[in-house]
Each structure stands twice: as structure tokens, then as C-alpha cells.
Amino acid sequence: MSFRLGVVLLNTRFPRLPGDIGNPESFAFPVSYRRVEAASVAAVVHRGELETAAAEALVSAAEALARDDGVSLIATSCGFLGALQDRLERALPVPVMASAFALLPFLRQVYGEAATIGVLTFDARCLTAAHFGPWTDAGTLVEGIEGGRELHRVIAGDLRELDRAAAEADVCAAGRRLLARCPGLAAILLECTNLSPYRRALAEATGRPVYDLNQAIGWIAAGAA
């Protein structure tokens, strides 16, 4: 069977550029999507527990992808859904990666127990240990893009237009703040899948390796091939 990715999408309409998990052009293999009406950004991205209705709808969408679309792997479009990893694992007959946080154990092995790994997130004010799911790592340093002028505003407001250059500047500025806080930073992990289109620019701006969920998906797809 050829590899097919299944993606559970939040209910958003903002632009998803190539590199974003919500854009099928980001992958060299087929992708099936399920948009979850109950899972708005506001319903998912906050400090408290995931709303029950949204959680149930997200799990149901993942089950439908596994049942109806014959997918090989299921992912989500929001790193905050790492909190659902255990529940999705129990519910699904196929592998699942709810968040880029699934890469943390691998990065810890590569860079060592003493290394500081930067986590770049959509909103550092909302991200808690619970959102890391089973991959909580005390050696991470979290920085958000909420202080920028473009990307956070567009995503939070679900706006239809995006200034890519300004969004890229927001992401790179957040990366530089990470470096200022920890000059010995080993690597950067992107919690937010909407940051992936700027991964190369971020690596150039910081001089640090940058990892995201799309890379992990690509590794699994290559293994399946």
C-alpha cells in the first residue's frame, strides 16, 4: 500500500503556505484532510484543558481518516494537540503523531541531556506542560510569536490575507530572542505547524538546526517506502 498521510485540521481559513501541514503541496505523497468545525484556534490554544466537544470531534475525525481514507499515519495541524496523543493512540489502528513534540525524545538523544532545546510556539502565554503530552522535557526553552505584528494576528483572527515577509520576520525575531536568552541553544523545535514555511529562514537567522512535524512525517513516509 502506498503511503498516505491523514491530517486532522483545526477549523481555520487563514492562508496555509507551502510548508504548512495544511497545504498538500508540502508533501511528496497523498494527503487526506478532515476539518473539525468545533476545533477553532480559540477552542484549542489556551492554558486550560481542551474543551470536551472539541476533543471528541478531533478524535472522531481521526477515526474517520483511519477508517474511510486508508491513511498510513495521522497527524494534527496544531502542536497544542500533543495533549491528545495518548487518547488518539488508544483510539486509532494506525500510527499517530499529534504534535511535533514527538521529536523531543529523539532530539534529547542527539543533543544530550544537558542541551537546551528551544521550542518556538504560536503563543508562549498559553503553552503548558500538559500540551507536551507524553513528551514533557524540562530542558526546553519556550518562546512565542505573540509579540510579532503579523503572523499571530492573522492566525488568531483567522484572517484571509497574510504578508509573508512580515510573518517571516516575526518568526526570525522570535528565534533571535531564544538565542539571546540562551546563546548555547542546541536546536529549535517548531510547536506550531504554521511556522514551518519559515523553517529555512529561521535556521539562517539563528545558525541553529530547526525541526518540525513535517520532517518527522517525511522520515516515516521514507521508511514505509
C-alpha positions in Angstrom: 0.0 0.0 0.0 1.3 3.5 -0.9 1.9 5.9 1.9 -1.0 8.4 2.6 -1.0 11.0 5.4 -4.1 11.9 7.3 -4.3 15.3 8.9 -6.9 16.5 11.4 -7.3 20.2 10.7 -8.4 22.9 13.1 -11.3 25.0 11.7 -9.4 27.8 10.2 -9.4 29.8 6.9 -6.2 31.8 7.1 -3.6 31.2 4.3 -1.6 28.0 4.6 1.6 28.4 2.6 3.6 25.6 1.1 5.4 24.0 4.0 2.4 24.3 6.3 0.9 20.9 7.1 -2.5 22.1 5.9 -1.2 22.6 2.4 -1.0 19.4 0.4 1.9 20.8 -1.7 4.0 20.5 1.4 4.3 16.7 0.8 5.5 14.4 -1.9 2.7 11.9 -1.2 -1.1 12.0 -1.0 -2.7 13.7 2.0 -6.3 13.4 3.3 -7.8 16.1 5.5 -10.6 16.3 8.0 -11.6 19.8 9.1 -13.1 19.8 12.6 -15.7 22.5 13.0 -15.6 22.6 16.8 -11.8 23.0 16.9 -11.2 26.7 16.4 -7.9 28.3 17.4 -9.6 29.7 20.5 -11.0 26.3 21.5 -7.6 24.7 21.3 -5.0 27.3 22.1 -5.4 28.2 25.8 -3.9 27.3 29.1 -6.8 25.1 30.3 -7.8 21.6 29.2 -9.1 21.0 25.7 -12.8 21.6 25.5 -14.7 18.3 25.6 -16.7 18.9 22.4 -13.5 19.8 20.5 -11.6 16.8 21.8 -14.3 14.4 20.9 -14.7 15.9 17.5 -10.9 15.7 16.9 -10.8 12.0 17.8 -13.8 11.3 15.7 -12.2 13.0 12.7 -9.0 10.9 13.2 -11.0 7.7 13.4 -12.8 8.7 10.1 -9.4 9.2 8.4 -8.2 5.8 9.5 -11.5 4.1 8.6 -12.5 5.8 5.4 -9.3 7.1 3.8 -6.9 4.3 4.4 -4.2 6.5 5.8 -0.8 5.2 6.9 -0.2 7.9 9.6 -2.3 10.5 11.3 -1.1 13.9 12.4 -2.8 17.1 13.5 -2.4 20.7 12.4 -1.7 22.1 15.9 1.1 21.3 18.3 -1.1 22.1 21.3 -2.9 18.8 20.5 0.1 16.9 21.9 -2.3 16.7 24.9 -4.4 14.3 22.9 -1.6 11.9 21.9 -2.4 9.1 24.4 -6.1 9.2 23.6 -5.5 9.1 19.9 -3.1 6.2 20.3 -5.8 4.2 22.1 -8.5 5.1 19.5 -6.6 4.6 16.3 -5.4 1.5 14.4 -2.6 3.4 12.6 0.4 5.4 14.0 -0.3 8.9 15.2 1.8 12.0 15.9 -0.4 14.7 17.4 2.4 17.2 17.7 6.0 18.0 16.8 6.7 17.3 20.5 7.0 13.7 19.4 10.5 14.7 18.3 11.7 15.7 21.7 13.0 12.3 22.9 14.9 12.0 19.6 16.4 15.4 19.9 17.3 14.7 23.5 19.3 11.6 22.4 21.0 13.5 19.6 22.0 16.7 21.5 22.4 15.2 25.0 20.7 15.5 28.4 22.4 18.8 29.2 21.4 20.6 26.0 18.8 23.3 25.8 16.3 22.8 23.1 14.3 25.8 22.0 10.6 25.5 21.4 9.1 28.1 19.1 5.3 28.3 19.7 2.3 30.2 18.5 1.7 31.6 21.9 4.0 31.1 24.9 1.5 32.5 27.2 -0.8 29.5 26.6 1.6 26.6 26.2 1.8 24.4 29.4 3.4 21.1 30.3 0.1 19.4 29.6 0.3 20.4 25.9 3.6 18.4 25.6 1.6 15.2 26.2 3.8 12.2 26.9 6.9 14.1 25.7 7.4 16.7 28.6 11.1 17.8 28.6 12.4 20.0 31.4 15.3 21.1 29.2 13.3 23.1 26.8 13.2 26.9 26.5 9.9 28.3 25.1 9.5 31.4 23.1 6.4 32.6 21.2 5.5 34.7 18.2 2.6 36.5 20.0 4.7 39.8 20.2 5.0 40.0 16.4 2.9 42.2 14.2 1.7 39.8 11.5 1.6 36.0 11.9 0.0 35.7 15.3 -2.6 38.4 14.4 -3.6 36.6 11.2 -3.9 33.2 12.8 -5.7 34.4 16.0 -8.1 36.4 13.9 -8.4 33.8 11.2 -7.8 36.4 8.5 -7.8 35.7 4.8 -4.6 37.7 3.9 -1.1 37.3 5.1 2.1 39.3 4.5 4.6 36.5 4.1 7.7 38.8 4.6 6.3 40.2 7.8 5.3 36.8 9.1 8.8 35.5 8.4 10.3 38.5 10.2 8.1 37.6 13.2 9.4 34.1 13.3 13.0 35.0 12.9 12.7 37.7 15.6 11.3 35.0 18.0 14.2 32.8 17.1 16.7 35.5 17.9 15.0 36.1 21.2 15.6 32.4 22.0 19.3 32.8 21.2 19.5 36.0 23.3 18.1 34.0 26.3 20.4 31.0 25.7 23.4 31.6 23.5 24.3 27.9 23.8 21.0 26.8 22.3 21.4 23.4 20.6 18.4 23.3 18.3 14.9 24.7 17.7 11.7 22.7 17.5 8.6 24.3 15.9 5.5 23.6 18.0 3.2 25.4 15.6 2.8 23.9 12.1 2.1 27.3 10.7 5.8 28.2 11.4 7.1 25.5 9.0 7.1 27.7 5.9 9.7 29.8 7.6 12.0 27.0 8.8 14.8 27.6 6.4 14.8 31.4 7.1 14.8 30.7 10.8 17.8 28.4 10.6 19.7 31.0 8.6 18.7 33.7 11.1 19.8 31.8 14.2 22.5 29.5 12.9 20.8 26.6 14.6 19.1 23.4 13.3 15.4 23.7 13.1 13.0 20.7 13.3 9.3 20.4 12.7 6.5 17.9 12.4 6.7 17.7 8.6 10.3 16.3 8.9 9.1 13.5 11.2 6.3 12.7 8.8 8.8 12.6 5.9 11.0 10.2 7.8 8.1 7.8 8.5 7.0 8.0 4.9 10.5 7.2 3.7 10.6 4.2 6.0 7.3 3.0 4.7 8.6 3.2 1.1 
